Amino acid sequence: MPLTDLPSLADRQTASDHVADALRQAIVSGQFEDGEELNQVELAQHFHVSRVPIREALRRLQAEGLVSAEAHRRATVIGLNRERGAEIFEIRALLECFMLERAAPHLTEDDLKTLGDLCDAMDGVHRETEHAQWLELNRRFHHALLSPSGSPVAMTIVERLVGQVERYLRRSEGVHRAEEAGKEHRQILRALKRGDVERAKDILSCHILSTWRRVSATLPSGLPAAVAGDGVRR
């Protein structure tokens, strides 16, 4: 069971919350391989809980698109192929542009300063040895950019989509494009300061899809069903 450095149950509201958070963290950080089985008995032993919170946690992760946990089948980590990945990034680009259009009229000077400060912080991160820290700052940038949209449903969907691909951004050198992405962040910010929302949306869409092109080059096409998580046997 490749789970390490997990938080204590003591500060968690429920056992299923803790298990879901710990498994999500392990999947996103790449501790599990694509298609790896999540054995309920072993997980219950690891977390010192019954199988009930394990099943509840797996159902939650299934809803987030991280785990395949169909009835009477073994739970496995859903992997990414090019077909699934293309859909995820295209939906994310559409949703984030929709949210940016709604957010733009509500961005304050303080919001713009926060976005600029996050750009500065990302520029100060060592791109090779502190990539995980850069990704966290990148997540905060996008969240700060889109939060004023007042679109909690769209934000939840976007965050789940990001969670489904983050481990591929973490583990692949070919995906690492911090310098380019940093320039794109600043271009979005400059367009917003000029009041050119359409330009900002165009840059944001290209920014997201450029990352997809890097990710797609590292992925196979047509993974086995248990790995791709689409329920279709190939």
C-alpha positions as CSV (number, residue, x, y, z in Angstrom):
1,M,0.0,0.0,0.0
2,P,1.9,3.1,-1.3
3,L,0.5,5.6,1.2
4,T,3.0,7.7,3.1
5,D,3.1,10.7,5.4
6,L,-0.7,10.9,5.8
7,P,-2.4,13.2,8.4
8,S,-3.9,11.9,11.6
9,L,-7.6,11.1,11.8
10,A,-7.8,13.1,15.0
11,D,-8.6,16.4,13.3
12,R,-11.0,15.0,10.8
13,Q,-14.7,15.3,11.0
14,T,-15.4,11.8,9.8
15,A,-13.4,8.7,8.9
16,S,-14.6,8.7,5.3
17,D,-13.5,12.4,4.9
18,H,-10.0,11.5,6.1
19,V,-9.8,8.5,3.8
20,A,-11.1,10.4,0.8
21,D,-8.6,13.3,1.4
22,A,-5.7,10.9,1.9
23,L,-6.4,8.8,-1.1
24,R,-7.0,11.9,-3.2
25,Q,-3.7,13.3,-2.1
26,A,-1.9,10.0,-2.9
27,I,-3.5,9.8,-6.4
28,V,-2.8,13.4,-7.3
29,S,0.8,13.2,-6.1
30,G,1.4,10.0,-8.1
31,Q,1.8,7.5,-5.3
32,F,-0.6,5.2,-7.2
33,E,-0.1,4.0,-10.7
34,D,-2.8,4.3,-13.4
35,G,-5.1,1.2,-13.1
36,E,-3.7,0.2,-9.7
37,E,-6.3,-1.6,-7.5
38,L,-7.4,0.0,-4.3
39,N,-8.1,-3.0,-2.2
40,Q,-10.8,-2.2,0.4
41,V,-9.5,-4.8,2.9
42,E,-6.0,-3.4,2.8
43,L,-7.2,0.2,3.0
44,A,-9.4,-0.6,6.0
45,Q,-6.4,-2.1,7.7
46,H,-4.1,0.8,6.8
47,F,-6.5,3.4,8.1
48,H,-7.7,1.3,11.1
49,V,-11.4,1.7,10.1
50,S,-14.2,-0.6,8.9
51,R,-14.9,-1.0,5.2
52,V,-17.9,1.3,5.4
53,P,-15.9,4.6,5.4
54,I,-13.6,3.1,2.7
55,R,-16.6,2.5,0.4
56,E,-17.9,6.0,1.1
57,A,-14.5,7.5,0.3
58,L,-14.2,5.5,-2.9
59,R,-17.7,6.6,-4.0
60,R,-16.6,10.2,-3.5
61,L,-13.5,9.8,-5.5
62,Q,-15.5,8.0,-8.2
63,A,-17.7,11.1,-8.5
64,E,-14.5,13.2,-8.8
65,G,-13.3,11.1,-11.7
66,L,-10.3,9.7,-9.9
67,V,-11.4,6.2,-9.2
68,S,-13.5,3.5,-11.0
69,A,-15.5,1.8,-8.3
70,E,-18.5,0.1,-10.1
71,A,-20.6,-2.3,-8.1
72,H,-19.1,-5.8,-7.9
73,R,-15.9,-4.7,-9.5
74,R,-12.5,-3.9,-7.9
75,A,-11.9,-0.2,-7.4
76,T,-9.0,1.1,-9.5
77,V,-7.3,4.4,-10.2
78,I,-8.5,6.0,-13.4
79,G,-5.7,6.8,-15.8
80,L,-5.6,9.3,-18.6
81,N,-5.4,8.7,-22.3
82,R,-5.3,11.2,-25.1
83,E,-9.0,11.0,-25.8
84,R,-10.1,11.5,-22.2
85,G,-7.4,14.1,-21.7
86,A,-8.5,16.2,-24.7
87,E,-12.0,16.3,-23.5
88,I,-10.9,17.3,-20.0
89,F,-8.8,20.2,-21.2
90,E,-11.3,21.4,-23.8
91,I,-14.1,21.5,-21.1
92,R,-11.7,23.3,-18.7
93,A,-10.9,25.9,-21.4
94,L,-14.6,26.6,-22.1
95,L,-15.5,26.8,-18.4
96,E,-12.6,29.0,-17.4
97,C,-13.3,31.5,-20.2
98,F,-16.9,31.6,-19.2
99,M,-15.9,32.3,-15.6
100,L,-13.4,34.9,-16.6
101,E,-16.0,36.8,-18.5
102,R,-18.2,36.8,-15.5
103,A,-15.3,37.6,-13.1
104,A,-13.8,40.5,-15.1
105,P,-16.3,43.2,-14.1
106,H,-15.8,42.3,-10.4
107,L,-12.0,42.3,-10.2
108,T,-10.8,45.0,-7.9
109,E,-7.4,46.6,-7.7
110,D,-6.7,44.4,-4.7
111,D,-7.6,41.3,-6.8
112,L,-5.3,42.5,-9.6
113,K,-2.5,43.1,-7.1
114,T,-3.0,39.6,-5.7
115,L,-2.7,38.1,-9.2
116,G,0.5,40.1,-9.8
117,D,2.0,39.0,-6.5
118,L,1.3,35.4,-7.4
119,C,3.0,35.9,-10.8
120,D,6.0,37.3,-8.9
121,A,6.0,34.3,-6.5
122,M,5.9,31.8,-9.4
123,D,8.8,33.6,-11.1
124,G,10.8,33.2,-7.8
125,V,10.3,29.4,-7.6
126,H,13.1,27.2,-8.9
127,R,11.4,25.6,-11.9
128,E,13.2,22.3,-11.8
129,T,13.5,21.4,-8.1
130,E,10.3,23.1,-6.7
131,H,7.8,22.2,-9.4
132,A,5.1,21.1,-6.9
133,Q,5.3,24.5,-5.3
134,W,5.0,26.2,-8.6
135,L,1.9,24.1,-9.4
136,E,0.3,25.1,-6.1
137,L,0.9,28.8,-6.9
138,N,-0.5,28.2,-10.4
139,R,-3.6,26.7,-8.8
140,R,-4.0,29.7,-6.6
141,F,-3.6,32.1,-9.5
142,H,-6.4,30.5,-11.5
143,H,-8.6,30.4,-8.4
144,A,-8.0,34.1,-7.6
145,L,-8.6,34.9,-11.3
146,L,-11.9,33.1,-11.4
147,S,-13.4,33.4,-7.9
148,P,-15.0,36.8,-8.5
149,S,-17.2,35.2,-11.1
150,G,-19.5,34.0,-8.4
151,S,-19.8,30.6,-10.2
152,P,-19.4,27.9,-7.4
153,V,-20.7,25.1,-9.6
154,A,-18.4,25.8,-12.4
155,M,-15.5,26.3,-10.0
156,T,-16.2,22.9,-8.5
157,I,-16.2,21.3,-11.9
158,V,-12.9,23.0,-12.9
159,E,-11.2,22.0,-9.7
160,R,-12.2,18.4,-10.2
161,L,-11.0,18.5,-13.8
162,V,-7.6,19.9,-12.6
163,G,-7.4,17.1,-10.0
164,Q,-7.8,14.5,-12.7
165,V,-4.7,15.6,-14.6
166,E,-2.5,17.1,-11.9
167,R,-0.4,14.0,-11.4
168,Y,0.6,14.1,-15.0
169,L,1.8,17.6,-14.6
170,R,3.8,16.7,-11.6
171,R,5.6,13.7,-12.9
172,S,6.5,14.5,-16.5
173,E,9.5,16.7,-17.4
174,G,8.1,17.1,-20.9
175,V,5.0,18.9,-19.4
176,H,7.0,21.4,-17.4
177,R,6.6,24.8,-19.1
178,A,6.7,27.2,-16.2
179,E,8.5,30.0,-18.1
180,E,5.9,30.0,-20.9
181,A,3.0,29.7,-18.5
182,G,4.3,32.6,-16.4
183,K,4.4,34.9,-19.4
184,E,0.9,33.9,-20.3
185,H,-0.4,34.7,-16.8
186,R,1.1,38.2,-17.1
187,Q,-0.5,38.6,-20.6
188,I,-3.9,37.7,-19.1
189,L,-3.3,40.2,-16.3
190,R,-2.3,43.0,-18.7
191,A,-5.3,42.5,-20.9
192,L,-7.6,42.6,-17.8
193,K,-6.0,45.9,-16.7
194,R,-6.7,47.3,-20.1
195,G,-10.3,46.2,-19.9
196,D,-9.8,43.9,-22.9
197,V,-11.7,40.9,-21.6
198,E,-12.0,39.1,-25.0
199,R,-8.2,39.2,-25.3
200,A,-7.8,37.9,-21.8
201,K,-10.2,35.0,-22.6
202,D,-8.3,34.2,-25.8
203,I,-5.0,34.0,-23.9
204,L,-6.5,31.9,-21.2
205,S,-7.9,29.4,-23.7
206,C,-4.5,29.2,-25.5
207,H,-2.8,28.9,-22.1
208,I,-4.8,25.9,-21.1
209,L,-4.7,24.1,-24.4
210,S,-0.9,24.7,-24.7
211,T,-0.5,22.7,-21.5
212,W,-2.7,20.0,-23.0
213,R,-0.4,19.7,-26.0
214,R,2.5,19.1,-23.6
215,V,0.6,16.6,-21.6
216,S,-0.8,14.7,-24.7
217,A,2.7,14.1,-26.0
218,T,3.4,12.0,-22.9
219,L,0.2,9.9,-23.0
220,P,-0.8,6.7,-24.9
221,S,-3.9,6.4,-27.0
222,G,-6.5,3.8,-26.2
223,L,-5.6,2.5,-22.8
224,P,-7.2,-0.6,-21.4
225,A,-10.7,0.0,-20.0
226,A,-9.6,-0.5,-16.4
227,V,-7.0,2.2,-16.8
228,A,-8.9,4.7,-19.0
229,G,-11.9,4.4,-16.8
230,D,-14.5,4.7,-19.6
231,G,-16.1,1.3,-19.1
232,V,-15.3,0.2,-22.7
233,R,-13.2,-2.9,-23.2
234,R,-10.6,-2.4,-25.9
